[in-house]
Amino acid sequence: MNSTPSADLFRPLQEGDPAVVGGYRLAAVLGTGGMGKVYLSYTPGGRPLALKVIRPEFSEDPEFRRRFRQEVQAAQRVQGLYTAPVIDFDTDGVQPWLATAYVPGPSLAHAVAEHGGLPLRSVLLLAVGVAEALHVIHGAGIVHRDLKPANVLLASDGPRVIDFGIARAADATALTGAGVSVGTPAFMAPEQASAGTVTAATDVFALGQIAAFAAIGSPVYGDGSSHAVLYRIVHEDPDLSRLPADLLPLVTRCLSRDPAGRPSPAEIIELCHELSPAALRQGEDWLPQKVAGSITERLRLPEPARTPPPRPAVTPTPTEVSPPNSAPGAVDPHAPTGFGMPSAPTQSAPGMPGPVPQPGHPSPGSGYPTPAPGHPAYSTPAPGRHMPHPAPYPPYAPPASPKPKRTGLIVTAAVVGAVVLLGVISSLLPDGDPKDKASGSPSPSTSTSTSTSRSNGGSSDGGKAKADTKPVSYTGVDLTEGYELMLADNPPRPAEREDVAYGNGDLYYSVIGFLEEAKLGTANGKLVVLNNTQEGSLETCRAVTRYTEKVDLAQLSSGSEICVLSDAGHVAVATYRGKSGKNEPGSYVTIDLRIWRNAEEAKGD
């Protein structure tokens, strides 16, 4: 069998593709979607990764970035056997990116297009695996929103659901209304297509469509323009005339127009076992041989480049050779990685596009920079990064002029000398009026800074906000399901949001009905449930480290105390007093709050 990787599966990098993203050297292009481009790369240990780089149009939208950051952080909590785990990411770079485990298998869309529909056993095992993936995804507080055949990969040991929740970030950008398509109309639910309402039941509707698509080889609401398909989804019944009779009970329940009439993921798994003539067990024989053969193709991966292509020597400038104030092994935090690296002038060898390090910088080995002996092997992770990365390639600098002038150096030396002289003179001067020191009165500039810090809920003067000496207390605060509150408000008044888990609330109350889970959570900080032996105080909240973002109401009893530490720098002790009864018209919890505003350093967004 030929061991050469298929050019159709692993397309070579083109002129506009980066050579390195986040320290990962890219090896090939895996595909292009509505939100970005997906590349093949490798971890330092040689494990393959699928690295998605978000399109520049989305990257420039601040609201997209905020939601994308939240979605990626939530996706990290999803650890299921039928999902592709998030390995690494950078949501704050020039172009955000996300790396997941590479799944060597075709998408369901590709498999059906190449080989037609799947047999009954394969469809049932597909539905079981996707249902189990949804159970884990929904349990992390995520709704997929864009579940479709292209987002279900067929691995040798079962399906894998990818890209869960990320489409939600695109909903916030104006680009979705300007011709940039993210969702797939053919697999939307009626409530999603008509009113934009999205719940866990929306994903169940998509699962029913996926199961039917896998069996008959085409969408049950037909093809055509987006508007035509959406109209049929909202107003017409699906065409199930070619669906095998054994699958009708599963598909018809999932495609109920009423979201409340659709089964839960657990019920889908149970129903699939009932419909199967034999016991359902995932294994390497779960797919037809013709489809399994395409998995073998995807195991023949292209190797990452081992050495850079040759490049004409250039004379480095003094800054290139010895950056000012550089420490051994340090990496310039402002140096661009991946996207943002200048593309010209560069030299490339056939099949190895991308910029190359200049003389005086280490050359990459096996696709990654090799540090000098005694230097750190990896750079310090940037904010939003969750594993140590190979240090990124240094940015390209244009060649120095053959005859550089010395005027700039002379001026620089003179300025530095003047600054040093002024510092020495300043150190010899008295520190100010002793009366000011004794009274503790702040200078005018200090007063202004402190006032600004309080108004923004953040901090200044090096990031340290002055803590209030006394807490403010509020009793009997009723926090309704789907509502959030901010500790900075006086008094804290719960406000309604469509999806509090993705809002800005310092504290919210949510109930996931199909999982029967009621939780107190934060979208803007962290929580700690105190033990009975711990006193709810500012000092205690500063000391505890058992952080979480959600607390199950089942863990709490009347009098339980929770430390709330908001990213805006406010600290509170929330005392749980109970929840509404079953016969009451609404669902809410009652809490007491003791708040220390600006008690900690605010964290930047």
PEGIVEN-V414438 format. One record per helix or strand of 2 or more residues. SS is the DSSP state (A for helix, B for strand). FROM is the first residue (numbers start at 1). TO is the last residue. If there is no record, write none. Layout:
SS_FROM_TO, SS_FROM_TO
This chain:
B_20_21, B_24_25, B_28_32, B_36_42, B_48_54, A_56_59, A_62_75, B_86_90, B_97_101, A_108_115, A_120_139, A_149_151, B_152_155, B_158_161, A_167_170, A_174_177, A_185_187, A_190_194, A_200_216, A_226_235, A_245_254, A_259_261, A_265_275, A_289_299, A_318_321, B_364_365, B_368_369, A_407_428, A_434_439, A_444_456, B_472_480, B_483_485, B_495_496, A_500_502, B_507_512, A_513_515, B_517_521, B_525_529, A_538_543, B_550_552, A_553_555, B_561_566, B_571_579, B_588_596
